Amino acid sequence: MISYLQVENLTKSFGDNLLFENISFGISDNQRVALIAKNGAGKTTLLNIIADIEDYDSGNISFKRDLKIGYLEQAPDYPKSLTVLDACLRSDNEAVRTIADYEHCMLSDDQNGLDEILSRMDLHKAWDYETRIKQILGKLKITNFEQEIGQLSGGQLKRVALANVLICEPDFIILDEPTNHLDLEMVEWLEEFLRRSSMALLMVTHDRYFLDRVCTHILEIDHQSIYQYNGNYSYYLEKRQERIESFNSESERTANIYKSELEWMRRQPKARSHKSKSRVERFSAIEERAKLRRNNDKVQLDVKASYLGSKIFEANYITKSYGDLKILDNYYYNFARFEKMGIVGKNGTGKSTFLKMLLGEVKPDSGSFDIGETVVFGYYSQDGLAFDEQMKVLDVVQNIAEEVNLGNGKKMSASQFLQHFLFTPETQHNYVYKLSGGEKRRLHLCTVLMRNPNFLVLDEPTNDLDIVTLSILEDYLQSFKGCVIVVSHDRYFMDKVVDHLLVFKGNAELKDFPGNYTDYREWCEIEEEQEREEKKTSSRTLPKMEEVANNVAKNNNASETNSKKKMSFKDKQEFELLEKEIPSLESEKATIENQLSSGTLTADEIIKVSQHFAHLSDMIDEKTMRWLELSELCG
């Protein structure tokens, strides 16, 4: 193996805050390494040091001679006037620069000099290179090449920077949160791209499926030290637990020695000065070691939700579009109590817009949201909370409430609540501007949950949160006594949290899928396979009558066999969801029948309510038929 990077005895601190001390590690060719640590432990700082963007206190960093390095920063920065095309093709590579000239010429009305550029394209064998570049830009949905960087959103800018890093084809690539702002389709494409690539990789990401499938090695920063694991994320979890248990066992053994040494120290008369100096020094070392103990520092999110009534919200035939872009078209949905919905779809299909309409931040073109009186929203926005950077962390929380209600008459002070979110008493008195990006997101989450909401609306909650916080947030949401809607590209997170998915397919096409994201992907693969088989079948000649008869008989036998099959996990989830939905819809139908027979409705109201009544009846019939099909599998 060829060594690409060697880090030796590296130390970095900010004032009194020591991030890491005397850490050493190396990365070789073809290694794909993930860096894991809690927010604020120095992940981004370490990447910046390796990329020569930040200084360090002491140590040594060395690279292989002539190594080509690419770095995707967490917050990329380009000149505002630069075009998207120039940003994507910013490189020292002569072939890439020639392709940039070629694209500029093709976009221009004046194509003088095209012949010279075409000659350079041939000279540098850039045509195949251009095809690969177009594939990368297409997968990342980068199409408006003449748009200026200053006009892009944060997510668009991140995708442009990612394209630039991949296009330049470095030997060694450093990625800081590469999956942020990518939709699920892009994440899966990037995952496969990196797995097939020969580039060495060092990255920070919270996406655990991505970690598990891409990385071959794990580096963990823990208590200012670094630990190395030769395996993927699943292997890391197993070995990390073994390391912690071993460390704690050693601490317990040392604690026993400490007790006996302490008794010896106490037995010695104070007047005697000839105690064994070496033993006294050894006692101090034992005392320090005995007090050390490792734990998972889990965020505790045991917060009482407000009372939630039976009526949650009803989306009454919502229509929304921006110009030619349709988001929703006459969409109806009645949200059930304690429902946990995941929203997925490509970027730009309207996921965040849907949430903002629900919360009243964006008005629909037609239709309305009817919200239950007891609903208390807690909104965790994709953009984060605009904190006053000059405020102290504790003041931010105390401005919301001095105490947090935990239920059963229990309360917690704002300071104690912050400690549950891993904000130490020292950090609580820091100014907000001193926090890392992940710590600010954790503070945002803290301010949302401490208001005791009963309906959590989470828009990309996984961005910039460390894996420890994400794990406990997942546990909290699973036991949360309220409703949840979550938009996320984190497949692991969605699998653990949601009951079903609302899939935004684009052009106002939505699909309600009963299951988590892995179930949905499996279903999509089956659908795609069936479509391919149907195309193959339709391209063949028609079979003879005897073959048709035989196929019919086979299908009948298969149907009998299938009817005897047991219910699958996905069918069971759908069955349980229908058992909740059907009574809710029937109750709503009974309410509408009472309204129609009350004689208090106007002519317009009768028409509108009657239309909804007919829609409800169709939904009940459809869902009841499906329930009957699934109940036969139970039997």
TORMARDREN-812754 format. One record per residue: residue in three letters; x, y, z of N, C-alpha, C in turn. Coordinates in steps of 0.05 Angstrom, whole numbers, plus 5000, padded with zeros to 4 digits. Layout:
ALAXYZXYZXYZ/...
end
This chain:
MET501749765000500050005000501750255000/ILE500850454985502350704983501250915003/SER502851025020501951225039501351485025/TYR498851585028498151845017498352075038/LEU497652005063497552215084498652085110/GLN500352245124501352155150501152385169/VAL499652345191499252555212500652445237/GLU502352605249503952525272503752725294/ASN502952635318502952785343501653065339/LEU499353075326497953325320496353415345/THR496753675351495253795374493954055365/LYS491454095373490054345366488254425389/SER488254685395486554795416485655075408/PHE483455165419482555435417482455555445/GLY484455705453484555795480484755565500/ASP482855555519482955335538481555085528/ASN480355105505478854875494480754695477/LEU481554475488483354285475481654095458/LEU481954095432480453925414481653645413/PHE484253635406485653375406488553415412/GLU489853205422492653235431494252985423/ASN496453045409498352835400497052605385/ILE495252675367493952455352495652395327/SER495652135320497152035297495551835282/PHE495551855255494251655238495251695209/GLY494651495192495451515164493251415146/ILE493351505121491451415101492951335076/SER492351095065493750995042491850985017/ASP493050914995491450904970489150694973/ASN486950764961484550594960483050564987/GLN484150705008482650695033480450915033/ARG478150835043475851025046475251045076/VAL476051275087476051315116473951515125/ALA472451445145470451635157471451735184/LEU471051985189471852115215469352155231/ILE469252045255466852055272467552185299/ALA465852365308466152495334463652645341/LYS463352725366461152895374461453175362/ASN459253315359459353595351461153755370/GLY462953915359464754075375467353945382/ALA467753685374470153545381472453605362/GLY471853735339474053825321474153675295/LYS471953565285472053415260472753605236/THR471153815234471554005212474254145215/THR475054205239477654335244479954155234/LEU479753895240481853705231481953695201/LEU479653695187479653695158480853945147/ASN480154175160481354435151484354435155/ILE485354315176488254305181489554145160/ILE488453905153489553735133489553875106/ALA487454035100487254175075488854445075/ASP490354495097492054735099490354995099/ILE488054975111486355215114486655335142/GLU487155155162487455245190490255165200/ASP491255315220493755255233493355045255/TYR495554935265495354755288497554825307/ASP497354725332499254795353501854655350/SER501854395345504354245342503753985327/GLY505853855318505553605304506653635275/ASN506153425259507153425232505153285213/ILE504753405189502953295169504553275143/SER504653035131506152995106504452845086/PHE504752915060503252785038505252645019/LYS504252465004505752344982506452564962/ARG508752564951509652764932507752764907/ASP507053014898505353054874502552934877/LEU501652904902498952804907496853014900/LYS494852944884492653134877490453104898/ILE489853324911487953324933485453494926/GLY483053384932480553534929479253564956/TYR478053794961476753844987474053964984/LEU471953834993469253944995468754045023/GLU468654315025468254435051465354415059/GLN464854435085462054435096460554675086/ALA461854905084460555145074462355255051/PRO462055165026463855245004463555544999/ASP465755664990465855954985467156004957/TYR465556124939466556194913465956494909/PRO467456634891466756904884463856924874/LYS462357124883459557144877458957174848/SER460757294833460357354804461057114786/LEU462256904798463156674782460656524772/THR460756434747458456274737458655984748/VAL456355854747456255574755458155404739/LEU458255454713460055294696462955334704/ASP463755584709466555634717467155514744/ALA465255514762465655394788465955094786/CYS464254964770464354674767466954584754/LEU467954744735470354664719472854814728/ARG472854904753475155044763477354834770/SER479554834755481554624758484154704745/ASP486354574755488954604742489354404719/ASN487454224716487554024696487054144668/GLU488954114650488854244623486354144608/ALA485653884610483353774597480753904607/VAL480553944633478154064645477954354636/ARG480254494635480154774627479354794597/THR480154614581479454604553476454554550/ILE475354374566472454314566470854564574/ALA471954714594470654964602470555164579/ASP472755194564472755374541470755274520/TYR470655014516468854894496465854954503/GLU465254914529462454964538461755264536/HIS463555434543463055724540462555794511/CYS464155684493463855744465461155644454/MET460255404463457755294454455355444465/LEU455655574489453555734500453456014488/SER455556094475455756364464454656374435/ASP453556604428452556644400454956664381/ASP457156774391459556804375461456564380/GLN461756394359463356154362466056174348/ASN467056414347469756454336471756304354/GLY473556174342475656024357474855744363/LEU472455654353471455384359473355174348/ASP474355224323476155034311478654984328/GLU479755204339482155174356481555014381/ILE479155064392478354924417477954624411/LEU476754564388476254284380478954134377/SER480854274367483554154364484754094391/ARG484354274410485354234438483854004451/MET481253984445479753764456480853494446/ASP481553484421482753234410485453184422/LEU487053404424489753384435489853264463/HIS488053364480487953274508486153044513/LYS485052934491483152704493480952754513/ALA479752994509477853094529474953004524/TRP474452874501471652804495470452604515/ASP471952394521470952204541470652334568/TYR472552514574472552664599469952834601/GLU469252964578466853134578464352964583/THR464352724573462052544577461652484607/ARG463952424620463852364649462952614665/ILE463952844656463153094669460153144667/LYS459153104642456253144638454552954655/GLN455652714659454152514676454052614705/ILE456352714715456452814743454553054746/LEU454653244727452953484729450053404727/GLY449453214710446653124706445552994732/LYS447252814744446352674769445952874792/LEU447453094792447253294813445253514805/LYS443853474783441753664774442853944771/ILE445253974759446454234753446054284723/THR444254464716443654504688443954794679/ASN443554984697443655274690446555364692/PHE448155324672451055374673451755674675/GLU449955844665450656134664449756284688/GLN448356144707447556274732449956354749/GLU449756584762451956664779451756534807/ILE454156484818454256344844452756504866/GLY452756764865451456934885448456894885/GLN447256774864444356724862443556454873/LEU445456284881444856014889444055994918/SER442455794925441855734953444255584964/GLY444255544990446355395003446555114993/GLY444254984988444254704978445254694949/GLN444454884932445454884905448554934904/LEU449455114921452355164922453954924931/LYS452854764950454154524959454354314936/ARG452254304920452354114898454354194876/VAL454554454872456454554852459354494862/ALA459854544888462454484899463154184898/LEU461154014903461553724902462153644873/ALA460753764854461253704825464153774818/ASN465054014828467754104822469853904833/VAL469453804857471353624869471453354854/LEU469053254846468952994832470053014804/ILE469453244790470353284763473453294761/CYS474753414781477653444780479153184784/GLU477752974792478852704796481452704811/PRO481452794836483852794852484652504860/ASP487152474870487952214881486752174909/PHE486452394924485652384951483452594955/ILE481152514964478852694966477952714995/ILE477552965004476653025031473853145029/LEU471853015043469053105040467953165068/ASP466853405072465653485097462653495093/GLU461153295104458253265101457453275072/PRO458353085055457653095027454753045020/THR453252915038450452845032448453065040/ASN449353265055447553485061446553615036/HIS443953665035442553805013442353634987/LEU443053374989442553194967440053034972/ASP438353004951436052834955436952534955/LEU435052354961435752074964436951954939/GLU435852024916436951914891439852004887/MET440452254893443252354890445052214910/VAL444152174935445752044955446451764946/GLU444551614936445051344927446951334903/TRP446651534885448551554863451451604873/LEU451751804891454351874902455551634917/GLU453951484931454851254946456051054926/GLU454750994904455750804885458250914870/PHE458251174864460451304851463051274867/LEU462851324893465251314911466151024915/ARG464250844916464950554919466550454895/ARG465850554871467150454847469750614841/SER470050844855472351004849474950894862/SER477250954850479850874861481051084879/MET479551314882480651534899480651444928/ALA482751534943482751514972480951724983/LEU479751675006477551845016477751885046/LEU477452135055477052195083474652375084/MET472652285100470152445101468852445128/VAL467252655132465552685156462652675145/THR461052495156458252475149456752355172/HIS454152425174452452305195450752085183/ASP450852045156449151845142450351565147/ARG448951415164450151165173450050945152/TYR447950945135447950755113450250825094/PHE450651075089452851165071455551075083/LEU455851125109458351035123458750735120/ASP456650585124456850295125457650185097/ARG456550305076456850195049459350305034/VAL460250535043462550665028465150625042/CYS465250655069467850665083468950395090/THR471650385089473050145096474550165123/HIS474750415132476150465158474750695172/ILE474850695199473650905215475751025234/LEU475751295235477351435255475351575274/GLU475851545300474051675320475651855338/ILE474752105341475952285361474252265386/ASP475452195408474052155433475852245456/HIS475052445472476552545494479452615485/GLN479552785464482052895454483952695442/SER483152445441484852235429483552125404/ILE485051975388483951855364484151555365/TYR482051415356481951125355481451035327/GLN482750815318482550725291481250445290/TYR479450405270477950155267478150075238/ASN479149835233479449735206476949585197/GLY474949735190472349615182470349835177/ASN467849755170465749945164464350035190/TYR462150175187460750295210459750075229/SER458649865218457549645235459849525252/TYR462149485240464449375254465349575276/TYR465349835269466150045288464350045313/LEU461750015309459850015332460549795351/GLU461049555340461749325356464349365372/LYS466449445358469049475370469149715389/ARG467649925383467650155401466550075428/GLN464349925428463149835453465049665468/GLU466549485454468549325468470649495480/ARG471549705466473549885476472650025502/ILE470150125501469150275524468850085548/GLU467849845544467549655566470349575577/SER472349545560475049475569476249705585/PHE475749945575476850185589475550205617/ASN472950165618471550195644472349965663/SER472749735653473749515670476449575682/GLU478149685665480849765675480549985696/SER478650175691478250385711477350275738/GLU475550065737474649945761476849805776/ARG478649665761480949535774482749745787/THR483149965772484850175783483550305807/ALA480950325807479550435830479950275855/ASN480050005852480549835875483349875886/ILE485349895867488049955876488150225890/TYR486650415879486650685890485650685919/LYS483650525925482550505952484750405972/SER486150195964488250085982490550285985/GLU491250425963493350625965492550865982/LEU489950935980488951155996489051086026/GLU488450836033488650756061491550766070/TRP493350686053496250706060497150986065/MET496251176048496951456050495851566077/ARG493451486084492151596108493451486133/ARG494651236131495851116155498551246162/GLN499751376142502451496147502151746165/PRO503851756186503751996203504552246187/LYS503052466191503652716176506452816181/ALA507552766206510152876213512452736198/ARG511852496189514052346176514352446147/SER516752506140517252616114518652416095/HIS519152166106520651986090518751776077/LYS516251856070514551676055515951616028/SER515251386018516451305992515451505971/LYS517451665961516751865941515551745916/SER516651515908515651395883512751295888/ARG512251205912509551105917507551335918/VAL508351555929506551795930505951885901/GLU508051885885507551975857505751775842/ARG506251515849504551315836501651345845/PHE501251425871498551465881497151685865/SER498451895859497252115844496352025816/ALA498051865803497351765777494951575778/ILE494951395799492751215802490151365808/GLU490251565824487951725831486651845805/GLU488351955789487352085764486151875745/ARG487351645742486351435724483851315735/ALA483551285761481251155773478651325769/LYS479051585765476651765762475751775733/LEU477251665715476451665687474551435682/ARG472451505666470551295658469251395632/ARG469051215612467851285586464951205586/ASN463351375573460551305568459751425541/ASN457251375534456351455507455251745507/ASP455351875531454352155532451752195517/LYS449852035522447352045507445652285514/VAL444452405493442652625498440052515508/GLN439052615531436652525542434352715534/LEU432352605520430152765509427452685521/ASP427352665547424852585560423252835567/VAL421752935547420253175550417253115546/LYS415553225563412653175562411453315538/ALA409853175522408353295500405753405511/SER404753635500402253745507399953555500/TYR397653595513395253425507394553455477/LEU393853225464393253225436390453105433/GLY388553255421385853155416385752975392/SER383352885385383052695363383252825336/LYS382653075334382853215308385653335305/ILE387053265284389753355280389853565258/PHE389853485233389453685212388253545187/GLU386853715172385653615147386553795125/ALA387753685104388553835080386253825061/ASN384854045058382354055041382954145013/TYR383653944996383853994967385854224961/ILE388254184969390354384967391554384938/THR391754624927393054654901395254864904/LYS397554804894399855004896401754964873/SER402455184861404455164839406055424838/TYR408455404827410155644822410655644792/GLY409055814778409255824749408455554737/ASP410255424722409655164710410154934729/LEU411454994752412154784771409754724789/LYS408554494786406254414803407354274828/ILE406354364851407054234877404854044886/LEU402354154888400053994896397754064877/ASP396053874871393753924854391253784867/ASN389553954880387053864892387653634911/TYR389653664929390553454946388953454972/TYR387953214979386453185004387852975022/TYR387953035048389052845067388052905095/ASN387352705109386452735137388452595155/PHE389952745170392152645186391052515212/ALA392052275219391052125242392652185267/ARG391452135289392752175315395151985319/PHE397352095328399851945334401151845308/GLU400451945285401551865260404451965257/LYS406151805246408951895241409551855211/MET409452085197409752085168412552175159/GLY413752025141416252115129415652225101/ILE416952445093416552565067419252545052/VAL419152415028421452385011420852474983/GLY422852524968422552604940424952764931/LYS425152804905427352954894427253244903/ASN429553384902429653664908427953814888/GLY426454014898424754174881421954074876/THR421253844889418553734884416453854904/GLY417454004924415554144941415254044969/LYS417253894979417053775006416953995027/SER418854175026418954395046416654585043/THR415754625018413454805013410954685027/PHE410654425025408354295038408354345068/LEU410654325081410854375110410154665116/LYS411254845100410755135105407855205101/MET406455075082403555115079402055015104/LEU402854785114401554675138401854855161/LEU404254985164404855165186403855445182/GLY402655505158401555765153403655965143/GLU406055875137408156065128407856115098/VAL406655935083406155975054403255915049/LYS401956085033399156055027398755875002/PRO396855685004396255524980394755694959/ASP394855614934393355754913390355714917/SER389555484926386755424933386755204953/GLY384455174967384254984989385255095015/SER385054935036385855035062386654795080/PHE388154865102388854675123387154725147/ASP385654525156383954555180385454415203/ILE386554585221388254485243386654445269/GLY387054215283385654165308386354375329/GLU384554435347384954645367387154575387/THR387654315392389654245413392454215401/VAL392754235375395354195362397354415369/VAL399654335379401854525385404254435368/PHE404854585348407054515330409754575342/GLY411654405337414454455342415954435316/TYR416954655305418054655278421054675279/TYR422354465269425354465266425854515236/SER426754755229426954835201429654755189/GLN429654715163432054655149434154875150/ASP433155125152434855355152436055405180/GLY435055265200435955305227434755555240/LEU435455605264434355835279436356065278/ALA435356305273437156545271437656645300/PHE439756535312440456615339441956885339/ASP441757025361443457265365446157155373/GLU448157195355450757075359452157185384/GLN451257425394452557535418451257455444/MET449157285442447857185466449356945477/LYS449156895502450256645514448256425510/VAL449256175509447555945503445355925524/LEU445955955549443955935571441856155568/ASP442656395559440656605556438656545534/VAL439656415513437856345490435556165500/VAL436255975517434155785528432455925549/GLN433656075566432156205588430156415577/ASN430756525553428856705541426256575532/ILE426456305529424056145522422656065548/ALA424155955567422955865592425155825613/GLU424555895638426455845659426555555667/GLU424155425663423855135671422554985648/VAL423054725647421854545627420154345641/ASN417654305631415754125643416353835633/LEU416953655651417553375644415253195648/GLY412953295659410653135665410753015693/ASN408452925702408252805729409252995751/GLY408753255746409553455766412553515767/LYS414153385750416953425750417753655731/LYS419753815740420754035724423754025724/MET424954165705427854175702428654465695/SER430754565707431654835701432754845673/ALA432855085662433955115634436855005633/SER438455065654441254975654441354665654/GLN439754535671439754245672438854125645/PHE436854255633435854165607438154175586/LEU439654385586441854415567443954195572/GLN444454125597446453915603445553645590/HIS442953595589441953355576442553355546/PHE443053595535443753615507446853655504/LEU448353555523451253555523452453835523/PHE450954035532452154305536453054315566/THR455654305570456754315597456354595609/PRO456554615635456154885648458055095636/GLU460555005628462355195615461355285588/THR460355095572459355155545456855335547/GLN455255285567452755445570453355745572/HIS455655815583456356095586458156205563/ASN458456035542459756125518457756285501/TYR458856455484457156605466456456415442/VAL454156465430453256285408455256275385/TYR456556495380458356505357460756315360/LYS461256225385463456035390462655745384/LEU460055695380459155415376459755325348/SER460155065345460554945318457754945304/GLY457754885278455254865264453354655275/GLY454554425283452954205294451854275322/GLU453354425338452454505364450154705362/LYS450254885342448055065337445554915330/ARG445754705313443454545306442354405330/ARG444154315348443254175372441754375391/LEU442754625392441454825408438654895396/HIS438554895369435954945356433954725364/LEU434854465363433154245371432254275400/CYS434054365417433354405445431154615448/THR431354835433429255045436426554955425/VAL426554765406424054665395422654475416/LEU424154295427422954085444422154195472/MET423554405481422954505508420254645510/ARG418954695487416354835486414054635490/ASN414754375494412754165497410754145474/PRO411654125450409854085427408553805427/ASN406353775414405153515410405153435380/PHE406153605363406353555335408953665325/LEU410953485320413553565311413753565281/VAL414553785270414953815241417953865237/LEU419353665226422253665225423153665195/ASP424453885187425353915160428353885159/GLU429253655149432153585148433453605176/PRO432453465196433653475223436353355225/THR437153175206439653025208442053185199/ASN441653405184443953565174445553675198/ASP448053615199450053725218449753635246/LEU447753455252447653335279449553095280/ASP450953065303452752835305451152575309/ILE452452345305451052085305449952025333/VAL451252115354450252065381447552195385/THR447452455377444952605380442752485363/LEU443452405338441452285320440352025332/SER442051865343441151605355439051645377/ILE439551845394437751885416435252025406/LEU435452205387433152335375431252125362/GLU432451915350430851705339429351555361/ASP430751485382429351355405427151525416/TYR427651785418425551965429423151965411/LEU423551995385421352015366419751755365/GLN421051525369419651265369417651255392/SER418351375415416551365438414951625442/PHE415251815424413952075427410952045426/LYS409552155446406652135448405352375433/GLY405752375408404652585391405052515362/CYS404652715345404852665316407552765305/VAL408452655284411052725272410752735241/ILE411752945229412352955200415253015197/VAL416752855182419552905179420352885150/VAL421853095141423053085114426053035119/SER427052825107429952755111430952585088/HIS433552625082434852445062436452225076/ASP436252225103437752025119436051765120/ARG436851565104435251315102435151165128/TYR437351155143437451015169435451145188/PHE435451415189433651565207430751505200/MET430151515174427351475165426451185172/ASP428250995168427450715174426650675203/LYS427950825221427450785249425150945260/VAL424351155246422451355258419651335246/VAL419351295220416751345208415051095205/ASP412351135204410450915199409950875170/HIS409951095155409351085126410551325113/LEU410651325086411951535071409851675053/LEU410251935050408952095029411052165009/VAL410852044985412952064965412152284945/PHE413852494943413452704924414952624898/LYS413452564877414652464852415052694832/GLY414052924838414253154819411653194804/ASN411253444795408853514779406353444794/ALA406353494820403953454838403153154840/GLU404852974832404252684836405352594863/LEU403552494880404252404907403452114911/LYS405051964926404251694933404551644963/ASP402451534975402551465003403351175005/PHE405751125016406750855017406850745046/PRO405650515052405550405079408050255086/GLY410050395097412550265105414750475107/ASN417150385114419450565116420850595090/TYR423150725090424550775065425650525052/THR426850345068427850095057425649935044/ASP423349925057421049785045420349905018/TYR420350175017419650314992421650264970/ARG424250264977426250204956425949924945/GLU425349734963424949454954422549444935/TRP420449584943418049594926418649714899/CYS420149934898420850064873422549874855/GLU424349724867425949544852424249324839/ILE422249224855420449024844418849144821/GLU417849384825416249524803417949554778/GLU420449644782422249684759422849424745/GLU423149214760423648944748421248854733/GLN418848894744416348814730416048974704/GLU416749234705416449394680418349294659/ARG420849224667422749114648421748854636/GLU420548684653419548424643417148464624/GLU415448664631413148724613414148824586/LYS416248984585417249084560418448854544/LYS419848664558420848434544418648264532/THR416548224549414348054540412848174516/SER412448444517410948574496412548574469/SER415148544471416848544447416948264434/ARG415948064448415947794437413447744420/THR413447534404411147464388409047344407/LEU406447364398404247264415404546964418/PRO403946844441404246554445401846404432/LYS402246144428400045984417397845954437/MET395445864427393145844445393645644467/GLU395145424461395645224482397345334504/GLU399345514496401045634516399445824534/VAL397545974521395846154537394245994558/ALA393145774549391545614568393245514591/ASN395645414584397445314605398245544625/ASN398745784614399446014631397246084650/VAL394746074639392446134656392145934679/ALA392645684672392445474693394645514714/LYS397045584704399245634723398645864741/ASN397546084730396946324746394846264766/ASN392746094759390746024778391945864801/ASN393745674794395045524816396745704833/ALA398145894820399746084835398146254854/SER395646334844393946494861393046344886/GLU392446084882391645914904393945894924/THR396345864913398745834931399146094946/ASN398946324931399446584943397546644966/SER394946554962392946614982393546475009/LYS395246265007395946125031398446235045/LYS399746435031402146555042401546715067/LYS403546735085403246895109403747185102/MET402647365119402947655115405847735118/SER406847895098409647995100409748225120/PHE412148305127412548535145411248785134/LYS411648835108410449075096407449065096/ASP406248825090403348785091402348835119/LYS403748745139402948775167402849075174/GLN404849225165404849515170402449655157/GLU401949575132399649695118397049625131/PHE396749365140394349275154393849435179/GLU395949475195395649625220394949915215/LEU396050035194395450305186392550335178/LEU391550135162388750135153386850115177/GLU387549955197385849925220385550185236/LYS387450365233387250625245385750825227/GLU386250805201385151005182382150965178/ILE381250715175378450665168376550765189/PRO376950705216375150825236375151125236/SER377551245231377751535231376051655208/LEU376251525184374751615161371751575165/GLU370951355177368151305182366951505202/SER368551575222367751775241367352045228/GLU369152105210368952365195366552365177/LYS365952125164363652105147361052145163/ALA360952035187358552065204358152355211/THR360352495217360152785223358952945200/ILE359952875175358953015151355952955147/GLU355152705152352252635149350552805167/ASN351552845192350053015211349953305201/GLN352153405189352153675178350053705156/LEU350053505138348153515115345253505123/SER344753365145341953335154341153555174/SER343053735181342453935202340754165191/GLY340854215164339354435153340654705157/THR343054715167344354975173346355055152/LEU346854885132348854945112347655115089/THR349355295078348555445055348755265030/ALA347755365007347855204982350655134974/ASP352455344976355255294969356555094988/GLU355955125014357154935033356154655029/ILE353554625021352454355016353954224993/ILE354454384971355854274948358654184956/LYS360154354971362854284979362954044997/VAL361154035017361153815036360253555022/SER358453575003357553334989359753214972/GLN361353394960363653294944365653144962/HIS366153264986367953135005366752875015/PHE364052865018362752615028363052395007/ALA362852454981363152254960366052154960/HIS367952344963370752274963371452084987/LEU370252155010370651985034369551705030/SER367151685018365951425014367651254996/ASP368851374975370551224957373051134972/MET374251314988376551235003376051005022/ILE373751015036373050805055372650535041/ASP371250545018370850305002373550184993/GLU375350354983377950264973379650144995/LYS379750285018381350195040380149945053/THR377449925054376149695065376749445048/MET376649475022377249255004380149155008/ARG381949345011384749275015385049135043/TRP383549235063383649115089382648825088/LEU380548775072379548505070381548315056/GLU382948425036385048265022387248185042/LEU388148385058390248325077389348145100/SER386748175108385748005130385647715122/GLU385247665096385347385086388147265090/LEU390147435086392947335091393247255120/CYS392047415138392147355167390947085172/GLY388747025159387346775164388746545152/
end
